[in-house]
């Protein structure tokens, strides 16, 4: 029904929304922030996306604006391949960054019930530690099954993860968009933890070969997030906390 509505209103096929092209272009234009690229929506004045491309999008309806934005994004990315690659790697790290939603809400005072400093000190590890375990054990379990059990669902999930990650590595890379993958990762995590004795006793060397790339990849993502990507926000939050 929404696709029909979009066609009737804009005269073009837009199955869900009309911001896809704009978001891709905002994530890939001259003033897109390197770190936390979704902050491009907050850029104001002459550096804002709407101002930079004001002539190109003047007089266009939402559907036409999206198609023009897609064209502008492709053009900019092809003209700046090195910058696009750098940004995409940063967005990849952001996409699989540490769970930040509730912690950021506490920092900004969005949750009055969580304003107690003692409660916040308790909640931070309660939020982060399970997330880290689920991601590491979940991807270990998934990679093990993908390599050695080769069940069709494992391949399907791998394609979903790769597709969604690649898509968001080109756009904004915000970590909230990986949330719909987490229930499946919880399943893989449970499977991996349930079979941990089997890995340790019978396939220790193979388990290390599977675990090492998972640890290296996410360790790199999270090190970047803490030391570079979110350093200022973390420092500010810790100062307010203590």
N, C-alpha and C positions, 0 to 999 in steps of 0.2 A: 504493500500500500504506500509506503513512503517513497519508493522508487517511482510509482505512478504519479504521486503528488509532485515530486521533483520535476518529472517530465512535463506535467501540465503547467507548472509555474515557470520553469526555466527553458523548456523546449529541448532538453538534452538528457541523456541517461546518467543518472547519479544514484546508485543503489542505496546508499546509506546517508551520506552527508555531502557537503560541498566545500569542505575545508582541506581535503587531502592534498590537492595541489598547492594550496597556500601554505600548509604546514611544511611540505617538502621544500618549498622555496624559502620559507623563513629559516629553515634549518640549514640552508645552503645559499646564503647571499653575503654581501661584503661585510656586514656588521653582525653576523651570527657569533655569539660568544663561543670561544673554544671549549671552555669548561661550563657544564650545565647549559647546553645549547637551547634548552626549552625556555630559557630566560629571554630569548629573542622576542617573545610576545610582550615583554615589559619594556623593550627599547622604545624610547619616545623621541620626538623631534626629528631632525634631519636624518638621523640614522635608522629610523623605524622603517620596516618593510614597506608600509603603505606610502611613505613619503618618497623613498628611493624609486619605487615603481609607480608613482602616481600617474604619470602620463600613459604608461602601458595599460593600466587597469581602469582608466577613466571611462565612465559610461557603460561598463560591462555589468551584466547580471551575474548572479552567484555562479552559475554553471560556466559561463564564459570566463569569469574571473579564475575559476579553478583550472580550466584548460590553459589559460594564458600563464598562470603561475607554474604549472607543470613544464611548460615550454621554457620559462625563465629559469627554473631550477636546473633542467637538463643543460641549458646553455651555460650557466654559471659553473656547474660541476665539470663539464667538458673543458671549459677554459681554464679551470684551476684544479687539475688532477691531483697535484701534490697536497694542496690544502684540503681537498675533499677526502683524500685517504687519511690524512692526519685527523680530521674531524670525525671520520667514521670510526677510527680506532678508539678515540676518546668516547664517542657515543656508545660503542660496544661495551666499554668498561662501565659507563653510566648505566646502561640497560641492565647489566647484571651486578649493579652496585649493591652495597649493604642496604638492608631494609630501613627506609628513612621516613616513611609517611607519618607514623604516630610520633616519632622522635622530633621531626620537623614541626609537627603540630604543637607539641609541648613547648618547643623553643619559641614559637610565635604566639603562644598563649591561646591557642584555639580551643584547648580542652581545659576549662576552669577546674574540673574535678581532679585533674592531674597536675595541679599547680604546686603541690608539695614537693620540695626539693628531695626529701627523703624518698618519697614515692618515685620520683623520676630517676634517682640513682638506682633504685631497685629494678625499675621497668626497663632501663636501657639494656642490661645484660639479658633480662628475660626475653626481650624482643630479638636481640642480635644473635645470641648463642644458638637458639633453636633454628633460626634462619640459616646460619652458617652450617650447622649439622645437616639440615635437610638438603641444602644445595650440594655440599660436598659428597655426602653419602648417596644422595639421589642421583647425581650424575655418575658417580662411581658405579652404582647398580645398573643404571641405564647403559653405560658404556660396556660394562661386563656382559650384559645380556645381548647387546647389539653385536658384540664381537664373537661371543661363544655360544649363546643360545639361539640367536637369529630368528626370533619370533617376529612375524610380520608387524605386530603392533609396535615393537621397538623401533623398527625402521620408519613406520608412519610418524611416531612421536619425534624421532630424530629429524625428519623432514620438516615437521611443524616448528620445532625449536630453531632449526637453521633458517627457515623462511621468515619467521617472526623476528628473530634476532637481526637478520640482514636488513629487513625492512626498517626496523627502528634505528639501526645503526646509520641509516641514511637520513632519517628525519630528525627526531629530537633525542631519542635514546633515554627517556625517563624510565626509572626503574619500576614505576607502578604498572607498566605495560607487560611485565613478565608475571604478574600475579596470577593470571588465569592458567599458567603452566604449573603453578606450585602444587595443586592437589595431585597431579600425576607424579610430580617429583616426590611428594610425600609417600606415594605408593612404592616407588623405586627405593626410597630411603628405608622404608620398613623392610622391604625384601633384602636389601644389603645388610642391614643390622641383624636381621633374623639369621642370615647365613654367614655372619662374621667368623664363627668358629670353623666353618668349612673352608673359607678363604685362608685363614691362618694356618690350619693344620695340613691342608691338602694342596693348596695352590698359592703359597706365599709369594713366590717370585712373580708369578703372573699377576697377582693382586697388586703388588708394588708397581708393576709396569702400567697397570690401569690407573692406579691412584695418583701416580706422579704427575701426569699431564693435567689431571683435574685440579690437583693442589697448586700446580704452577700457574695455571690459567687464572683461577679465581683468586689466588694469592696476589697475582699481579694486578687484577682488577681492584681488589680491596685496598691494596697498598697505595695505588694511585688515588683512590677515592679519599682515603684518610689523609695522605700527605700532600696532595695537590688539589684534586677536584673540589673537595668540600672542606679544605683546611680552615678557611676563614669562618665558615658556619660552625664547624666543630669547636674552634677556639672561642668563638663568641658564646656558644651554648655552655661550654665548660666554665667560662668566666662567670656567667650568670648563675650557674649551678653551684659553684663553690666560692 
